[in-house]
Amino acid sequence: MTLRDDRPPIREYHAWIRHTCGEAVIASRDDTLAYIEQYAEEDEALVSIRQQGQRWDTHPVSPATGAALRFLTAAIGARAVVEIGTGCGSSGIWLLRGMRPEGILTTVDVEPEYQEFARDAYQRAGFAANRSRLIHGRALDVLPRLRDAAYDMVFLDADRAEYAAYLTEALRLLRDGGIVVLNNALEAGNLNDGPLRVSDPANTAIREAGRLVREDEALVPLLLPIGAGLLAAISSR
């Protein structure tokens, strides 16, 4: 038996919620998200690094996003993680804090100054230099040089217009049982800005990456509505 689903498509979702449930639901949701961010506390080192990253416009991850990354790496006992998009180093610190003590983070970025910033951030957070490998370059040039099935997690947080291409490389790099995580996964779901936003190449690529994850039978996906959205998927190849 097929159950009827009267819900509207995603572009009408917020209007539907307001019409059927009232503005109180939206306010409650916003309060919940704010509470989630407050629950994931940052220590002094992370607060300082995130504030400096914001001044540099490196888009550091939110505390809740960072806590989720730490949780996922800890849950699988990650020893080898690839990060696409070094930024200011805040996401790298969360990843390293969840990884095994001998774990190594490989992080890729096109901006050398960001990587110098991150290198200093890792040191201030108490990590030895041999816990991270910072590679300068375009991700789609660097990733093909990394070894197949050698990594426990790949975190995508760089040029969103290339997310679908990153995903292909990430799945090659993951071991069986490894996890791919896409940041900003909810960006393409916010269609309130009209057709220009809908047709934006970054949003198109995010939606395509999401479709690939959903339709890949070798992946077990989960979309987490924290920060800008985390789409995580376990590989069972």
C-alpha positions, 0 to 999 in steps of 0.5 A: 500500500502506498501512503499518501504524502501531502507535503509540498516540494522543498521550495514551499516547505517553509511557507507550508510550515507557517500556514499549518503550524504557525510562526511559533514552530519556526521560532521554536526551531530557531531556538533549538538550533541556538541551543544546540550551538550553545551546548557544543562548547568551545575552549579558549583556543577554539574561540580565539581561532574561530574569531580570528578566522572570521576576521580573515573571512575563512568561514570557520565551522560552528561549534555544533558542526565541530562537535559533530566532526569530533564525534564522528572521528571518535566513533570510528577510531579514525587514524587517517582523515582528509580535509578539503578546505583547511580554512583557519584550522578550526575544523581541523582541530575538531577532527584531530581531537576526535582522532586516535592519538597517532592519527594524521590529518591531511588537509588541502587548500589553495590558499597558502596563507590559510594553511600557515594560519592553520599550522599555527592554530594546530600548534596553539591547540597542543598538537605536534607538527607530525599530526597534520600534513598540509598540502597546498593546491587545488583539491582536484589536482591533489586528491588523485595523488592520494592512496585508494581506500586508505582513509577513515574519513573525508571532510568536504568544506571547500569550493561548493561548485566542485562538491560532486567532483570531490565526492567521487574522489572521496569515495575512492579514498575511503576504506570500507566503513569510512565516512564522507562528510559534506559541509554546507549541505543545507545551503541548496535547500534554502530557495527563498532567494528566488530563481537566481539562487536556485540556478547558482552553480554552487547550489546545483553542485550541492544538490547533485552531490546530495542526489549521488549520495542518496542514490548510491546503494553502497552508502548509508547517509544521514543529513544533520541540520546543524550549522549550514548542514552536514551530510554524512555517509558511511561507505560499505563498498 
